[in-house]
Amino acid sequence: PAMLGLHAASAAGCAAALKDLFAFESDLAFQQALQQPIGDALAPCAGRIAAVFGIAEWSARAVVAFDRIILFRALDAMYGGSGKLAGPAPERELTGLERSVAGRLAKVVIGEIQSR
């Protein structure tokens, strides 16, 4: 129960941080915490954007994954749009700018988790 509370607080903190950084509303939820080999942890992330972070104080690695639409919503908001996209995210290789913004998104999430 205590871990669930920490994860819920992290998700709320992530939503607030994303609003501050990218000016769009999001409703985030922490899906799961598992202890497993990194390859097994990345398998369910196919088709999503995923980043792996080392967490020294836990002697562990964490996978942060999110749907591609989150990235494109952030980009839309960054360039003056509403951040509310109609339709699916493009299914193509990410550009350098898109990868950079995806990295920023993932760092916001892992930063919120580590701060708890």
Contacts in CASP RR format, 6 or more apart in sequence:
PFRMAT RR
TARGET T0000
AUTHOR 0000-0000-0000
METHOD contacts of the structure
MODEL  1
PAMLGLHAASAAGCAAALKDLFAFESDLAFQQALQQPIGDALAPCAGRIA
AVFGIAEWSARAVVAFDRIILFRALDAMYGGSGKLAGPAPERELTGLERS
VAGRLAKVVIGEIQSR
3 33 0 8 1.000
6 116 0 8 1.000
7 30 0 8 1.000
7 33 0 8 1.000
7 113 0 8 1.000
8 30 0 8 1.000
9 116 0 8 1.000
10 30 0 8 1.000
10 109 0 8 1.000
10 112 0 8 1.000
10 113 0 8 1.000
10 115 0 8 1.000
10 116 0 8 1.000
11 28 0 8 1.000
11 29 0 8 1.000
11 30 0 8 1.000
11 112 0 8 1.000
12 28 0 8 1.000
13 112 0 8 1.000
14 26 0 8 1.000
14 28 0 8 1.000
14 108 0 8 1.000
14 109 0 8 1.000
14 112 0 8 1.000
15 25 0 8 1.000
15 26 0 8 1.000
15 27 0 8 1.000
15 28 0 8 1.000
17 108 0 8 1.000
17 112 0 8 1.000
18 24 0 8 1.000
18 26 0 8 1.000
18 28 0 8 1.000
18 74 0 8 1.000
18 105 0 8 1.000
18 108 0 8 1.000
19 25 0 8 1.000
19 26 0 8 1.000
21 74 0 8 1.000
21 104 0 8 1.000
21 108 0 8 1.000
22 73 0 8 1.000
22 74 0 8 1.000
22 77 0 8 1.000
22 78 0 8 1.000
22 105 0 8 1.000
23 77 0 8 1.000
23 78 0 8 1.000
23 83 0 8 1.000
24 73 0 8 1.000
24 74 0 8 1.000
24 76 0 8 1.000
24 77 0 8 1.000
24 82 0 8 1.000
24 83 0 8 1.000
24 84 0 8 1.000
26 70 0 8 1.000
26 73 0 8 1.000
34 41 0 8 1.000
35 60 0 8 1.000
38 52 0 8 1.000
38 61 0 8 1.000
38 63 0 8 1.000
41 63 0 8 1.000
42 50 0 8 1.000
42 52 0 8 1.000
42 63 0 8 1.000
44 65 0 8 1.000
45 63 0 8 1.000
45 65 0 8 1.000
47 68 0 8 1.000
48 65 0 8 1.000
48 66 0 8 1.000
48 67 0 8 1.000
48 68 0 8 1.000
49 65 0 8 1.000
49 66 0 8 1.000
49 67 0 8 1.000
49 68 0 8 1.000
49 70 0 8 1.000
49 71 0 8 1.000
49 94 0 8 1.000
49 102 0 8 1.000
49 105 0 8 1.000
49 106 0 8 1.000
50 63 0 8 1.000
50 64 0 8 1.000
50 65 0 8 1.000
51 63 0 8 1.000
51 64 0 8 1.000
51 65 0 8 1.000
51 102 0 8 1.000
51 103 0 8 1.000
51 106 0 8 1.000
51 110 0 8 1.000
52 61 0 8 1.000
52 62 0 8 1.000
52 63 0 8 1.000
53 61 0 8 1.000
53 62 0 8 1.000
53 63 0 8 1.000
53 64 0 8 1.000
53 106 0 8 1.000
53 110 0 8 1.000
54 60 0 8 1.000
54 61 0 8 1.000
54 62 0 8 1.000
55 61 0 8 1.000
55 62 0 8 1.000
55 110 0 8 1.000
55 114 0 8 1.000
57 114 0 8 1.000
62 110 0 8 1.000
62 113 0 8 1.000
64 106 0 8 1.000
64 109 0 8 1.000
64 110 0 8 1.000
66 105 0 8 1.000
66 106 0 8 1.000
66 109 0 8 1.000
67 89 0 8 1.000
68 89 0 8 1.000
68 90 0 8 1.000
68 91 0 8 1.000
69 85 0 8 1.000
69 88 0 8 1.000
69 89 0 8 1.000
70 105 0 8 1.000
71 89 0 8 1.000
71 94 0 8 1.000
71 98 0 8 1.000
71 101 0 8 1.000
71 102 0 8 1.000
71 105 0 8 1.000
72 85 0 8 1.000
72 89 0 8 1.000
72 90 0 8 1.000
73 83 0 8 1.000
73 84 0 8 1.000
73 85 0 8 1.000
74 83 0 8 1.000
74 101 0 8 1.000
74 105 0 8 1.000
75 97 0 8 1.000
75 98 0 8 1.000
75 101 0 8 1.000
76 82 0 8 1.000
76 83 0 8 1.000
76 84 0 8 1.000
76 85 0 8 1.000
77 83 0 8 1.000
78 101 0 8 1.000
94 102 0 8 1.000
END
